Amino acid sequence: MAASEAALRAWVFAAKPGARMTFATGREPPRDQPVWSAARALVDMGLISTFSPRRPDGLGFDYVAHRLPSPIAVHADHASREARVFAEIERCIAVGEPMPTDKQLARRCGLRHADEASYALRKLKARTAGDRRISVINWGPLEHRQVTILSTGLTTIRRPF
């Protein structure tokens, strides 16, 4: 028995670091199920780790996802603020997370202050010299802002806080 891929992705979005979810049970890993490839992709993105303890009844295994803290988008110190923030926007879109706050963005991108993240976002959406890379929609204080990457049309999800 296996959970749906959508259920696993929704759980990863909502779960706090340290939370666990059993996404499948059985004698063998559910390699033919979409949830298995989704779990592998989430492991590769650094959002979860997986383990498979024996079931209490002794009949097979539980396949469990363990939520990790969201990773820093770019680890290289030589990358610009804008490159780090843009990489985090791409990661949020890839895993279906909403756009983080400036404070969260700064922490994930290895920046010292929320103001640095805000400045990088302003530079990424600037219209000077035709290098505008993103569009931002602010939905108000009760919802995450939504960011669209102009070159691909991909958008972060809209979600209330």
Rosetta constraint file for C-alpha pairs under 8 A:
AtomPair CA 1 CA 24 HARMONIC 5.59 0.50
AtomPair CA 1 CA 25 HARMONIC 5.40 0.50
AtomPair CA 1 CA 26 HARMONIC 6.52 0.50
AtomPair CA 2 CA 23 HARMONIC 5.80 0.50
AtomPair CA 2 CA 24 HARMONIC 4.02 0.50
AtomPair CA 2 CA 25 HARMONIC 6.42 0.50
AtomPair CA 2 CA 30 HARMONIC 7.12 0.50
AtomPair CA 2 CA 33 HARMONIC 7.43 0.50
AtomPair CA 2 CA 35 HARMONIC 7.16 0.50
AtomPair CA 3 CA 7 HARMONIC 6.46 0.50
AtomPair CA 3 CA 8 HARMONIC 6.96 0.50
AtomPair CA 3 CA 23 HARMONIC 5.15 0.50
AtomPair CA 3 CA 24 HARMONIC 6.04 0.50
AtomPair CA 3 CA 35 HARMONIC 6.60 0.50
AtomPair CA 4 CA 8 HARMONIC 6.50 0.50
AtomPair CA 4 CA 34 HARMONIC 7.24 0.50
AtomPair CA 4 CA 35 HARMONIC 5.72 0.50
AtomPair CA 5 CA 9 HARMONIC 6.28 0.50
AtomPair CA 5 CA 34 HARMONIC 5.81 0.50
AtomPair CA 5 CA 35 HARMONIC 4.25 0.50
AtomPair CA 5 CA 36 HARMONIC 7.91 0.50
AtomPair CA 5 CA 38 HARMONIC 6.16 0.50
AtomPair CA 6 CA 10 HARMONIC 6.02 0.50
AtomPair CA 7 CA 11 HARMONIC 6.09 0.50
AtomPair CA 8 CA 12 HARMONIC 6.21 0.50
AtomPair CA 8 CA 23 HARMONIC 6.87 0.50
AtomPair CA 8 CA 35 HARMONIC 7.05 0.50
AtomPair CA 8 CA 38 HARMONIC 7.79 0.50
AtomPair CA 8 CA 39 HARMONIC 7.63 0.50
AtomPair CA 9 CA 13 HARMONIC 6.31 0.50
AtomPair CA 9 CA 38 HARMONIC 7.72 0.50
AtomPair CA 9 CA 95 HARMONIC 7.56 0.50
AtomPair CA 9 CA 96 HARMONIC 7.58 0.50
AtomPair CA 10 CA 14 HARMONIC 6.33 0.50
AtomPair CA 11 CA 15 HARMONIC 5.64 0.50
AtomPair CA 11 CA 21 HARMONIC 7.88 0.50
AtomPair CA 12 CA 47 HARMONIC 7.56 0.50
AtomPair CA 12 CA 48 HARMONIC 7.80 0.50
AtomPair CA 12 CA 67 HARMONIC 6.67 0.50
AtomPair CA 13 CA 96 HARMONIC 7.30 0.50
AtomPair CA 13 CA 97 HARMONIC 5.99 0.50
AtomPair CA 15 CA 19 HARMONIC 6.04 0.50
AtomPair CA 15 CA 67 HARMONIC 6.73 0.50
AtomPair CA 16 CA 67 HARMONIC 6.77 0.50
AtomPair CA 16 CA 68 HARMONIC 7.99 0.50
AtomPair CA 16 CA 69 HARMONIC 7.71 0.50
AtomPair CA 17 CA 66 HARMONIC 7.86 0.50
AtomPair CA 17 CA 67 HARMONIC 4.95 0.50
AtomPair CA 17 CA 68 HARMONIC 4.86 0.50
AtomPair CA 17 CA 69 HARMONIC 5.06 0.50
AtomPair CA 18 CA 66 HARMONIC 6.19 0.50
AtomPair CA 18 CA 67 HARMONIC 5.31 0.50
AtomPair CA 18 CA 68 HARMONIC 6.21 0.50
AtomPair CA 18 CA 69 HARMONIC 8.00 0.50
AtomPair CA 19 CA 66 HARMONIC 5.86 0.50
AtomPair CA 19 CA 67 HARMONIC 5.39 0.50
AtomPair CA 20 CA 64 HARMONIC 6.58 0.50
AtomPair CA 20 CA 65 HARMONIC 5.53 0.50
AtomPair CA 20 CA 66 HARMONIC 4.55 0.50
AtomPair CA 20 CA 67 HARMONIC 6.29 0.50
AtomPair CA 21 CA 64 HARMONIC 5.47 0.50
AtomPair CA 21 CA 65 HARMONIC 5.22 0.50
AtomPair CA 21 CA 66 HARMONIC 6.73 0.50
AtomPair CA 22 CA 62 HARMONIC 6.27 0.50
AtomPair CA 22 CA 63 HARMONIC 5.58 0.50
AtomPair CA 22 CA 64 HARMONIC 4.23 0.50
AtomPair CA 22 CA 65 HARMONIC 6.30 0.50
AtomPair CA 23 CA 35 HARMONIC 7.55 0.50
AtomPair CA 23 CA 62 HARMONIC 7.80 0.50
AtomPair CA 23 CA 63 HARMONIC 5.87 0.50
AtomPair CA 23 CA 64 HARMONIC 5.86 0.50
AtomPair CA 23 CA 65 HARMONIC 6.86 0.50
AtomPair CA 24 CA 29 HARMONIC 7.82 0.50
AtomPair CA 24 CA 30 HARMONIC 7.11 0.50
AtomPair CA 24 CA 62 HARMONIC 6.07 0.50
AtomPair CA 24 CA 63 HARMONIC 5.05 0.50
AtomPair CA 24 CA 64 HARMONIC 7.26 0.50
AtomPair CA 25 CA 29 HARMONIC 7.79 0.50
AtomPair CA 25 CA 60 HARMONIC 7.08 0.50
AtomPair CA 25 CA 61 HARMONIC 5.62 0.50
AtomPair CA 25 CA 62 HARMONIC 4.50 0.50
AtomPair CA 25 CA 63 HARMONIC 5.84 0.50
AtomPair CA 26 CA 30 HARMONIC 7.75 0.50
AtomPair CA 26 CA 59 HARMONIC 7.47 0.50
AtomPair CA 26 CA 60 HARMONIC 4.91 0.50
AtomPair CA 26 CA 61 HARMONIC 5.40 0.50
AtomPair CA 26 CA 62 HARMONIC 6.74 0.50
AtomPair CA 27 CA 59 HARMONIC 6.92 0.50
AtomPair CA 27 CA 60 HARMONIC 3.98 0.50
AtomPair CA 27 CA 61 HARMONIC 5.84 0.50
AtomPair CA 28 CA 60 HARMONIC 7.31 0.50
AtomPair CA 28 CA 61 HARMONIC 7.55 0.50
AtomPair CA 29 CA 36 HARMONIC 7.88 0.50
AtomPair CA 29 CA 63 HARMONIC 7.42 0.50
AtomPair CA 30 CA 35 HARMONIC 7.94 0.50
AtomPair CA 30 CA 36 HARMONIC 6.09 0.50
AtomPair CA 31 CA 36 HARMONIC 5.55 0.50
AtomPair CA 31 CA 37 HARMONIC 7.33 0.50
AtomPair CA 32 CA 36 HARMONIC 7.29 0.50
AtomPair CA 33 CA 37 HARMONIC 7.34 0.50
AtomPair CA 34 CA 38 HARMONIC 6.28 0.50
AtomPair CA 35 CA 39 HARMONIC 5.99 0.50
AtomPair CA 36 CA 40 HARMONIC 6.28 0.50
AtomPair CA 37 CA 41 HARMONIC 6.17 0.50
AtomPair CA 38 CA 42 HARMONIC 6.18 0.50
AtomPair CA 39 CA 43 HARMONIC 6.18 0.50
AtomPair CA 39 CA 48 HARMONIC 7.88 0.50
AtomPair CA 39 CA 50 HARMONIC 7.95 0.50
AtomPair CA 39 CA 65 HARMONIC 7.65 0.50
AtomPair CA 40 CA 44 HARMONIC 6.25 0.50
AtomPair CA 41 CA 45 HARMONIC 6.29 0.50
AtomPair CA 42 CA 46 HARMONIC 6.37 0.50
AtomPair CA 42 CA 47 HARMONIC 5.53 0.50
AtomPair CA 42 CA 48 HARMONIC 5.94 0.50
AtomPair CA 42 CA 95 HARMONIC 7.64 0.50
AtomPair CA 43 CA 47 HARMONIC 5.92 0.50
AtomPair CA 43 CA 48 HARMONIC 5.05 0.50
AtomPair CA 43 CA 49 HARMONIC 5.61 0.50
AtomPair CA 43 CA 50 HARMONIC 7.49 0.50
AtomPair CA 46 CA 68 HARMONIC 7.22 0.50
AtomPair CA 46 CA 70 HARMONIC 7.19 0.50
AtomPair CA 46 CA 71 HARMONIC 6.20 0.50
AtomPair CA 47 CA 67 HARMONIC 6.19 0.50
AtomPair CA 47 CA 68 HARMONIC 5.28 0.50
AtomPair CA 47 CA 69 HARMONIC 6.70 0.50
AtomPair CA 47 CA 70 HARMONIC 5.78 0.50
AtomPair CA 47 CA 71 HARMONIC 6.98 0.50
AtomPair CA 48 CA 65 HARMONIC 6.09 0.50
AtomPair CA 48 CA 66 HARMONIC 5.29 0.50
AtomPair CA 48 CA 67 HARMONIC 4.56 0.50
AtomPair CA 48 CA 68 HARMONIC 5.11 0.50
AtomPair CA 49 CA 65 HARMONIC 5.84 0.50
AtomPair CA 49 CA 66 HARMONIC 5.19 0.50
AtomPair CA 49 CA 67 HARMONIC 6.75 0.50
AtomPair CA 49 CA 68 HARMONIC 7.04 0.50
AtomPair CA 50 CA 63 HARMONIC 7.09 0.50
AtomPair CA 50 CA 64 HARMONIC 5.51 0.50
AtomPair CA 50 CA 65 HARMONIC 4.59 0.50
AtomPair CA 50 CA 66 HARMONIC 5.96 0.50
AtomPair CA 51 CA 63 HARMONIC 6.10 0.50
AtomPair CA 51 CA 64 HARMONIC 5.45 0.50
AtomPair CA 51 CA 65 HARMONIC 6.83 0.50
AtomPair CA 51 CA 66 HARMONIC 7.97 0.50
AtomPair CA 52 CA 61 HARMONIC 5.90 0.50
AtomPair CA 52 CA 62 HARMONIC 5.32 0.50
AtomPair CA 52 CA 63 HARMONIC 4.55 0.50
AtomPair CA 52 CA 64 HARMONIC 5.94 0.50
AtomPair CA 53 CA 61 HARMONIC 5.68 0.50
AtomPair CA 53 CA 62 HARMONIC 5.74 0.50
AtomPair CA 53 CA 63 HARMONIC 7.18 0.50
AtomPair CA 54 CA 58 HARMONIC 6.33 0.50
AtomPair CA 54 CA 59 HARMONIC 7.63 0.50
AtomPair CA 54 CA 60 HARMONIC 6.03 0.50
AtomPair CA 54 CA 61 HARMONIC 4.35 0.50
AtomPair CA 54 CA 62 HARMONIC 6.30 0.50
AtomPair CA 55 CA 59 HARMONIC 6.12 0.50
AtomPair CA 55 CA 60 HARMONIC 5.81 0.50
AtomPair CA 55 CA 61 HARMONIC 4.90 0.50
AtomPair CA 55 CA 62 HARMONIC 5.80 0.50
AtomPair CA 70 CA 108 HARMONIC 7.19 0.50
AtomPair CA 71 CA 108 HARMONIC 6.26 0.50
AtomPair CA 72 CA 88 HARMONIC 7.71 0.50
AtomPair CA 72 CA 107 HARMONIC 7.38 0.50
AtomPair CA 72 CA 108 HARMONIC 4.10 0.50
AtomPair CA 72 CA 109 HARMONIC 5.11 0.50
AtomPair CA 72 CA 110 HARMONIC 6.67 0.50
AtomPair CA 73 CA 84 HARMONIC 6.15 0.50
AtomPair CA 73 CA 85 HARMONIC 7.49 0.50
AtomPair CA 73 CA 87 HARMONIC 5.82 0.50
AtomPair CA 73 CA 88 HARMONIC 4.84 0.50
AtomPair CA 73 CA 91 HARMONIC 7.28 0.50
AtomPair CA 73 CA 108 HARMONIC 6.06 0.50
AtomPair CA 73 CA 109 HARMONIC 5.41 0.50
AtomPair CA 74 CA 79 HARMONIC 7.50 0.50
AtomPair CA 74 CA 83 HARMONIC 7.97 0.50
AtomPair CA 74 CA 84 HARMONIC 5.27 0.50
AtomPair CA 74 CA 87 HARMONIC 6.81 0.50
AtomPair CA 74 CA 88 HARMONIC 7.62 0.50
AtomPair CA 74 CA 109 HARMONIC 6.10 0.50
AtomPair CA 74 CA 110 HARMONIC 7.83 0.50
AtomPair CA 75 CA 109 HARMONIC 7.62 0.50
AtomPair CA 75 CA 110 HARMONIC 7.49 0.50
AtomPair CA 79 CA 83 HARMONIC 6.08 0.50
AtomPair CA 79 CA 84 HARMONIC 6.55 0.50
AtomPair CA 80 CA 84 HARMONIC 6.34 0.50
AtomPair CA 81 CA 85 HARMONIC 6.17 0.50
AtomPair CA 81 CA 109 HARMONIC 7.87 0.50
AtomPair CA 81 CA 111 HARMONIC 7.52 0.50
AtomPair CA 81 CA 116 HARMONIC 7.50 0.50
AtomPair CA 81 CA 117 HARMONIC 7.33 0.50
AtomPair CA 81 CA 120 HARMONIC 5.90 0.50
AtomPair CA 82 CA 86 HARMONIC 5.93 0.50
AtomPair CA 82 CA 120 HARMONIC 4.92 0.50
AtomPair CA 82 CA 121 HARMONIC 7.13 0.50
AtomPair CA 82 CA 123 HARMONIC 7.29 0.50
AtomPair CA 82 CA 124 HARMONIC 6.65 0.50
AtomPair CA 83 CA 87 HARMONIC 6.05 0.50
AtomPair CA 84 CA 88 HARMONIC 6.32 0.50
AtomPair CA 84 CA 109 HARMONIC 5.60 0.50
AtomPair CA 85 CA 89 HARMONIC 6.26 0.50
AtomPair CA 85 CA 105 HARMONIC 7.11 0.50
AtomPair CA 85 CA 109 HARMONIC 6.36 0.50
AtomPair CA 85 CA 117 HARMONIC 6.96 0.50
AtomPair CA 85 CA 120 HARMONIC 6.80 0.50
AtomPair CA 85 CA 121 HARMONIC 7.24 0.50
AtomPair CA 86 CA 90 HARMONIC 6.30 0.50
AtomPair CA 86 CA 124 HARMONIC 7.86 0.50
AtomPair CA 87 CA 91 HARMONIC 6.22 0.50
AtomPair CA 88 CA 92 HARMONIC 6.13 0.50
AtomPair CA 88 CA 105 HARMONIC 7.63 0.50
AtomPair CA 88 CA 108 HARMONIC 7.63 0.50
AtomPair CA 88 CA 109 HARMONIC 7.14 0.50
AtomPair CA 89 CA 93 HARMONIC 6.31 0.50
AtomPair CA 89 CA 99 HARMONIC 6.98 0.50
AtomPair CA 89 CA 147 HARMONIC 7.67 0.50
AtomPair CA 89 CA 156 HARMONIC 7.57 0.50
AtomPair CA 90 CA 94 HARMONIC 6.17 0.50
AtomPair CA 91 CA 95 HARMONIC 6.26 0.50
AtomPair CA 92 CA 96 HARMONIC 5.81 0.50
AtomPair CA 92 CA 97 HARMONIC 4.77 0.50
AtomPair CA 92 CA 98 HARMONIC 6.44 0.50
AtomPair CA 92 CA 99 HARMONIC 6.65 0.50
AtomPair CA 92 CA 156 HARMONIC 6.51 0.50
AtomPair CA 93 CA 97 HARMONIC 6.29 0.50
AtomPair CA 93 CA 98 HARMONIC 7.62 0.50
AtomPair CA 93 CA 154 HARMONIC 7.07 0.50
AtomPair CA 93 CA 155 HARMONIC 6.29 0.50
AtomPair CA 93 CA 156 HARMONIC 4.93 0.50
AtomPair CA 93 CA 157 HARMONIC 7.38 0.50
AtomPair CA 96 CA 156 HARMONIC 6.87 0.50
AtomPair CA 96 CA 157 HARMONIC 6.47 0.50
AtomPair CA 97 CA 156 HARMONIC 6.70 0.50
AtomPair CA 97 CA 157 HARMONIC 6.39 0.50
AtomPair CA 98 CA 144 HARMONIC 6.33 0.50
AtomPair CA 98 CA 145 HARMONIC 7.68 0.50
AtomPair CA 98 CA 146 HARMONIC 7.23 0.50
AtomPair CA 98 CA 156 HARMONIC 5.39 0.50
AtomPair CA 98 CA 157 HARMONIC 4.88 0.50
AtomPair CA 98 CA 158 HARMONIC 6.22 0.50
AtomPair CA 98 CA 159 HARMONIC 6.32 0.50
AtomPair CA 99 CA 144 HARMONIC 6.05 0.50
AtomPair CA 99 CA 145 HARMONIC 6.08 0.50
AtomPair CA 99 CA 146 HARMONIC 6.20 0.50
AtomPair CA 99 CA 147 HARMONIC 6.89 0.50
AtomPair CA 99 CA 156 HARMONIC 6.03 0.50
AtomPair CA 99 CA 157 HARMONIC 7.35 0.50
AtomPair CA 100 CA 104 HARMONIC 5.62 0.50
AtomPair CA 100 CA 105 HARMONIC 5.69 0.50
AtomPair CA 100 CA 144 HARMONIC 7.14 0.50
AtomPair CA 101 CA 105 HARMONIC 5.96 0.50
AtomPair CA 101 CA 144 HARMONIC 7.52 0.50
AtomPair CA 102 CA 106 HARMONIC 6.02 0.50
AtomPair CA 102 CA 114 HARMONIC 4.87 0.50
AtomPair CA 102 CA 115 HARMONIC 7.26 0.50
AtomPair CA 102 CA 117 HARMONIC 5.59 0.50
AtomPair CA 102 CA 118 HARMONIC 5.92 0.50
AtomPair CA 103 CA 107 HARMONIC 6.37 0.50
AtomPair CA 103 CA 113 HARMONIC 6.96 0.50
AtomPair CA 103 CA 114 HARMONIC 4.46 0.50
AtomPair CA 103 CA 117 HARMONIC 7.55 0.50
AtomPair CA 104 CA 108 HARMONIC 6.12 0.50
AtomPair CA 104 CA 114 HARMONIC 7.74 0.50
AtomPair CA 105 CA 109 HARMONIC 6.00 0.50
AtomPair CA 105 CA 114 HARMONIC 7.30 0.50
AtomPair CA 105 CA 117 HARMONIC 6.21 0.50
AtomPair CA 106 CA 110 HARMONIC 5.98 0.50
AtomPair CA 106 CA 111 HARMONIC 4.67 0.50
AtomPair CA 106 CA 112 HARMONIC 6.55 0.50
AtomPair CA 106 CA 113 HARMONIC 5.98 0.50
AtomPair CA 106 CA 114 HARMONIC 5.33 0.50
AtomPair CA 106 CA 116 HARMONIC 6.98 0.50
AtomPair CA 106 CA 117 HARMONIC 5.28 0.50
AtomPair CA 107 CA 111 HARMONIC 6.07 0.50
AtomPair CA 107 CA 112 HARMONIC 7.43 0.50
AtomPair CA 107 CA 113 HARMONIC 7.97 0.50
AtomPair CA 111 CA 116 HARMONIC 6.58 0.50
AtomPair CA 111 CA 117 HARMONIC 7.09 0.50
AtomPair CA 112 CA 116 HARMONIC 7.12 0.50
AtomPair CA 113 CA 117 HARMONIC 7.06 0.50
AtomPair CA 114 CA 118 HARMONIC 6.24 0.50
AtomPair CA 115 CA 119 HARMONIC 6.03 0.50
AtomPair CA 116 CA 120 HARMONIC 6.20 0.50
AtomPair CA 117 CA 121 HARMONIC 6.25 0.50
AtomPair CA 118 CA 122 HARMONIC 6.27 0.50
AtomPair CA 119 CA 123 HARMONIC 6.27 0.50
AtomPair CA 120 CA 124 HARMONIC 6.18 0.50
AtomPair CA 121 CA 125 HARMONIC 6.29 0.50
AtomPair CA 122 CA 126 HARMONIC 6.01 0.50
AtomPair CA 124 CA 131 HARMONIC 7.78 0.50
AtomPair CA 124 CA 132 HARMONIC 5.93 0.50
AtomPair CA 124 CA 133 HARMONIC 5.42 0.50
AtomPair CA 124 CA 134 HARMONIC 5.92 0.50
AtomPair CA 125 CA 132 HARMONIC 5.03 0.50
AtomPair CA 125 CA 133 HARMONIC 5.83 0.50
AtomPair CA 125 CA 134 HARMONIC 5.01 0.50
AtomPair CA 125 CA 135 HARMONIC 5.91 0.50
AtomPair CA 125 CA 136 HARMONIC 7.52 0.50
AtomPair CA 126 CA 131 HARMONIC 7.22 0.50
AtomPair CA 126 CA 132 HARMONIC 5.27 0.50
AtomPair CA 126 CA 133 HARMONIC 7.94 0.50
AtomPair CA 127 CA 131 HARMONIC 6.43 0.50
AtomPair CA 127 CA 132 HARMONIC 5.06 0.50
AtomPair CA 128 CA 132 HARMONIC 7.13 0.50
AtomPair CA 132 CA 150 HARMONIC 7.90 0.50
AtomPair CA 133 CA 149 HARMONIC 6.16 0.50
AtomPair CA 133 CA 150 HARMONIC 5.64 0.50
AtomPair CA 133 CA 151 HARMONIC 6.99 0.50
AtomPair CA 134 CA 147 HARMONIC 6.61 0.50
AtomPair CA 134 CA 148 HARMONIC 5.53 0.50
AtomPair CA 134 CA 149 HARMONIC 4.65 0.50
AtomPair CA 134 CA 150 HARMONIC 5.33 0.50
AtomPair CA 135 CA 147 HARMONIC 5.66 0.50
AtomPair CA 135 CA 148 HARMONIC 5.14 0.50
AtomPair CA 135 CA 149 HARMONIC 6.64 0.50
AtomPair CA 135 CA 150 HARMONIC 6.76 0.50
AtomPair CA 136 CA 145 HARMONIC 6.85 0.50
AtomPair CA 136 CA 146 HARMONIC 5.73 0.50
AtomPair CA 136 CA 147 HARMONIC 4.56 0.50
AtomPair CA 136 CA 148 HARMONIC 6.49 0.50
AtomPair CA 137 CA 145 HARMONIC 5.63 0.50
AtomPair CA 137 CA 146 HARMONIC 5.13 0.50
AtomPair CA 137 CA 147 HARMONIC 6.43 0.50
AtomPair CA 138 CA 143 HARMONIC 7.99 0.50
AtomPair CA 138 CA 144 HARMONIC 7.38 0.50
AtomPair CA 138 CA 145 HARMONIC 4.55 0.50
AtomPair CA 138 CA 146 HARMONIC 6.56 0.50
AtomPair CA 139 CA 143 HARMONIC 5.80 0.50
AtomPair CA 139 CA 144 HARMONIC 6.93 0.50
AtomPair CA 139 CA 145 HARMONIC 5.81 0.50
AtomPair CA 139 CA 146 HARMONIC 7.75 0.50
AtomPair CA 140 CA 144 HARMONIC 7.85 0.50
AtomPair CA 140 CA 145 HARMONIC 7.69 0.50
AtomPair CA 142 CA 160 HARMONIC 5.77 0.50
AtomPair CA 142 CA 161 HARMONIC 5.70 0.50
AtomPair CA 143 CA 158 HARMONIC 7.24 0.50
AtomPair CA 143 CA 159 HARMONIC 5.70 0.50
AtomPair CA 143 CA 160 HARMONIC 3.96 0.50
AtomPair CA 143 CA 161 HARMONIC 5.23 0.50
AtomPair CA 144 CA 158 HARMONIC 6.24 0.50
AtomPair CA 144 CA 159 HARMONIC 5.63 0.50
AtomPair CA 144 CA 160 HARMONIC 5.96 0.50
AtomPair CA 144 CA 161 HARMONIC 6.32 0.50
AtomPair CA 145 CA 158 HARMONIC 6.92 0.50
AtomPair CA 146 CA 155 HARMONIC 6.78 0.50
AtomPair CA 146 CA 156 HARMONIC 5.50 0.50
AtomPair CA 146 CA 157 HARMONIC 6.42 0.50
AtomPair CA 146 CA 158 HARMONIC 5.87 0.50
AtomPair CA 147 CA 155 HARMONIC 5.54 0.50
AtomPair CA 147 CA 156 HARMONIC 5.51 0.50
AtomPair CA 148 CA 153 HARMONIC 6.01 0.50
AtomPair CA 148 CA 154 HARMONIC 5.58 0.50
AtomPair CA 148 CA 155 HARMONIC 4.23 0.50
AtomPair CA 148 CA 156 HARMONIC 6.63 0.50
AtomPair CA 149 CA 153 HARMONIC 5.45 0.50
AtomPair CA 149 CA 154 HARMONIC 5.56 0.50
AtomPair CA 149 CA 155 HARMONIC 6.46 0.50
AtomPair CA 150 CA 154 HARMONIC 7.56 0.50
